[in-house]
Each structure stands twice: as C-alpha cells, then as structure tokens.
Amino acid sequence: MGARIERCFSEAKSQNRAVLGMFVSAGDPEAELSEHILDRLVTHGADFIELGMPFSDPMADGPAIQASSLRAIKAGMTLEHSLAIARRFRQKHPDTPLILMGYFNPIYIYGTDRFIAEATDAGVDGLIIVDLPPEEDDELCTPAQQAGLDFIRLVTPTTLGDRLEVVLNNAGGFVYYVAIAGITGTKSAETDSIKQAMARISGATTLPCVTGFGIRTAEQAHQAAQVSDGVVVGSALVQIIEDATKTNPINHDKLLSEIGEFCAGLAAAMKR
C-alpha cells in the first residue's frame, strides 16, 4: 500500500473515525476553478481525493458524473491536462492521497507507459479504472504496480465466492465497495447490506474497504462510516457544481463556500 494511503487510514483509525474521499472530475466546470475546488475539499476535511479523468463515454457513471465529464471536456480538459492538475495538487498538498479514476480508453490512446510514468512523476498514489477486469491486468495493473501505483479494485454486491478472490488479487491501497448495483448517483445505499458486504470482503483481504455510490447526505455517510473504513462521495458534490453552472457567470465564491460547507459536514459525519 502506498505510504500516503496507508497513513490516511491509520490516522483515521487512531481517531476512531472513517476516512472521507471526495470525487470530482478534473477541469469541471473549468480548469482553474476545478483546482480551487480541490483545495477547498482538502481544507474542509477530505482525507483523499478521487480525481476523475474526463471521458466522453463514462458508461458506469450516472447522469451527474456523466455531465461533469462532458462539461470538463467541453472546457478543454484532456488526460494531459488532468495529469497537470494532479501535479499541481501534489505540490500544494504533499500529504493527501490522490487517486485517478476513469476508463482505460483514454489511457490506451495516450500510451500506457507514458501515462504510468507521468502519473507517478506527478505524485499520484493509485488508480481506479472501472472498465478493466482482473483478466486484463497485464494491460495496466501490473505495470502500474511495478511503478509504485496502487491499483484499487471495485467490488459490487454481486461479486461473490471465487470471483471475489479473483477481483481482490493484485488489489492495492484499499477496496472500493460499490454499495448499489447499477450506475453512480441513482439510488441510496442500505446500511445492513453494506455491513454484510464488509464482513464478506474483510474475510478475503487485509486492505481497508471504503463504501461509495449512493451516498449523498451526511446522514447516509455517517451510517456507512459506522460499518466501513471509509466513505466516498461523488455525485452529490458534482451536483453542487452543476447547479452553480446554471448561473452565468458562475459565482466562484458562492460555489466554493457551498462545497466547503458540504465537505465539512461529511467530514464531521465520519466520527464513530
């Protein structure tokens, strides 16, 4: 496990709380504002950041994150620019784990070796690639791990039995439990089902396990934090950004204030 990720979970455990991860798409709604959003998340309690690499066909994501990805692309965001944002983030926030999340197609086009080298050099800690199954580890997982990047696996409610072992093979950093079947941001997670899943996953790995998908409020985050090592919130945050884009021009100060308040509320909800 990468040092920053390991330290993040260790510190949270010593404080008897879960970790909070926040997802945003790089460059949404525009590059400079996107970087201010990242800063605001860190200063208001986010333990780690999932930075989405915008893609034109994000089939695992719900409407809110799909829209954020398309807004970023329309504003000129590319994979190269996403890596540049990651680099500047690391310069400003040397201790906060940074995970790149996205799809394999843009990485393949960019060049896998080039992507791994630049991500590592930028200070990225791990990768979540939602459309690469374990059977394709040679494509990205294995060389990424050899370069020191954690390859974070997604486990769903239907990942059972022998398949769970296959999915967790070569997993690093933490396990990301997708608390609902389907796309992001469209349903709510149920605490009892999360608790059962955590017992199943913890029996198959020593890695910490976070819950994501379907967590939109501080109350839902608090419930998930009682049975998980961490919680990730994405669609609800992205929706705040989308709402701000309905005003032209965007009120930057108001948006950053709303995001800070939302993140702080979620961070407080991580306590056990």
N, C-alpha and C positions, 0 to 999 in steps of 0.2 A: 504494500500500500504506500502511496506517495506520502511524504512527510507532512505536507500541509493538510491533506485529507485526514490522515491518522491523528494529527494533533487536534484538528477540529472536533472530531468525535470524542477524543479523550478528554478535552477540556469541558465539553458539554456534559459528559458523563460525570465528571467530578463536581459539576454544578447541579446535578440531578435534574437535567432537562434534556430535551431532544434538540437536534440541530435544525436550523431553518435554511432551506435552499430556495432561492428565487430564480425563476426563469424569465428571461426577456430575449427577444430577437435582436441580434446585432443590427444597429442602424435604424431601429424603429423608435420614433417616427422619422427621425433624421439623425445623421451620424453624430453631430456634436451633442445634441440633446440626449441621445442614447447613452453617451458616455457619462453625462451628468446624472442620468437615472441610475447607472451602475454605482456611481459614487454615493448617491443618496441611499441606495439599498444597503451598502456596506456600513454607512454611518448610522443607520437606523435598525441594525440588528441582524441582517442576513449573515449567516455563517459561511455559506458558499454560494457561488453564482453559477447557474447554468446559462451559458450564452448560446442562443440559437443561431445556427448558420443558415441564413435565409435560403430557401429553395422554392422553386416555382410549383412543385407538386408534392407538398407535405401531407401524404395520404394518411398518416397516423394521427394527425392533429385535427382538432375540432375547428369550428368557424373562426373563433377569436384568434388562435395562433396562426391559422392559415392566412387570415387577413393581415396579421402583424408581419408575417414573412413577405407578403406581397407588397405591403407599404414600404418595407425596407428596400426591397429590390427596386421598386419604383423610384425611391430616393437615391438610387445608385449604389446600394450595398452589394458587394461581391465577397467571395470567400477570402480573397487577398485583403480586402478592407476589414473583414471580420477578424482576421489574424492580427491586423494592425491595431484594432481596438483592444484585442486581448493583450497585446504587448504593452500598450499604454496603461491598461488596467493594472498589469503586474507591476509596472514602475511605481504606480501610486499606492497600490495595496499589496505589499510584499508577502503578507501572511494569509490572505483569503484564498481558499481553494477556488480554482476556476475550471469549470467543465465545459467543453464544447459539445453541443448536442445538435444532431441533424441527420442527414441522409448521405448515403455513400456516393451517389451520382456526382455531385459537385466535387467531391474529393478525388474521385477517379479521373475526372476531366482535368482537375488541377495538377494531378500527379501525386500518387500516394506517398512516394518517398519525399517529395518536396513538401507536401502537407505535414508529414510527421516531423521533418527537420524544422520547419518554420514554427509549428505549434510548440515543439519542445523549446526552441530558442525563445519563443515569446513568453514562456513561463506557464503554459497550460499544464494542468495536473492530470486530466483524464478526458475520456471521450465516451459519449453515448451515441451510438449510431443505430437508429431504430430499425433499419431495414437490412441489417447484416446478421444472419443467424450464425450460430456456432460452427455450422458446417463450412462457413466461408472465412474462418479465422485467418487463413493464410493471406487473404486479401488486405487486411488492415490490422486486425487484433494482434497477431503475433509480432509483426514488425513494430507496431506501436509500443507494445510491452517491452520489447528489446531496447527501445529508445527511452524507456522510463515513464511512459504514459500508462495510467490505469485505464483498463477497458471495462466500463461499467455495464453490467447486464441488466436487461429488463426482464422481470418475472411477472406473469399475469395470473389471474385467478384460474386459468386453465392449464398452467404449467405444472404438471403433476408427475409423480412417480419417477421413472427413469429419465423423462425429459428434463426434470428439474436438475438432475445431476449433470446432464449434458450442457444445459444453459449456464450452470454455475462453473463449469470447467473453464479455466483461464479468466474467471472474473477477477476484477481488482477494484480497489477503492471502497466501494460499497455496492450493495444490491439495491436496485430501484424496483420497488413493488408497484405495479400498475393496479391501483385499487379497484378499478372498474373495467369491465370488458367493453371494448369499443374505443372511440376516439376521445381525445382530451376535452375536458371542459363541458361535457354534456350531461353528466349525471353526478350524483353525490356518493361518496364512499361510505360504507357502513362499518362501524367500529368493530362489531363482532366478527365480520368476515376478515377484517384486517388482522385482528388478534389471532385468528385461526391460521391465516397465511403466514404471519410472523413465526408462529411455532413451527410450521412446516419448513420454512426457509432456514430458520436458525438451526434446525436439525441437520441441515445439509451444508452449512458453511459457517465459518467464524467471522465473516465480514459483517459489518454493521448493515442494517437494512432500513431504507427510507421509504416512505409512502408518498406517492404522487398521483396525479389525475383525480379529478373530482373533489378537490379540497379548495373551497372558495372563500370561506369565512374563518375568523379567528376561533370561533366555537368548534367548527369542524377540524381545524388544525390542532386545537387543544385535545380533542378526542383522539385523533390519530397519534399525537405525541405521547399519549399515555401507553401506547402499545407498540410504538416504533422507535427506532434510534434517531429518526429524522423525518422531516416533512418537507415536501417541495410544493410550492405554489406557483402556477404559471398563468393559466387562462384568466383568473380574476385580476391579476396585475396587468396583463395585456389589455384587458377590457377597459381599465382605467386610462391607459394610453390611447386606446381607440376613441373613447368618449372625448378626450381632450382634443383630438384631431377634428372634431366637428365644429370647433371654433377656429375661425381663420382671421388673424394668425393665431397659432397655438399660444396660450398663456403659459409660458415656461415655469414661472414661479409657482403658479397655482398647481400645475401638474406635479412638479417636484415635491411640493408640500403635501399633496394628497398621497403620493407614493410613499413618502417618508412616514406619514401617519399610519397608512395601511401596513407597511412593513413592521413598524414598531409594535402595532397591535398583535401581529402574528408572532413576533419575537417574544412578547410577553406571554403568549399562549403556549410556548414551548415548555413552560415550567410544569413539573410533575407534582 
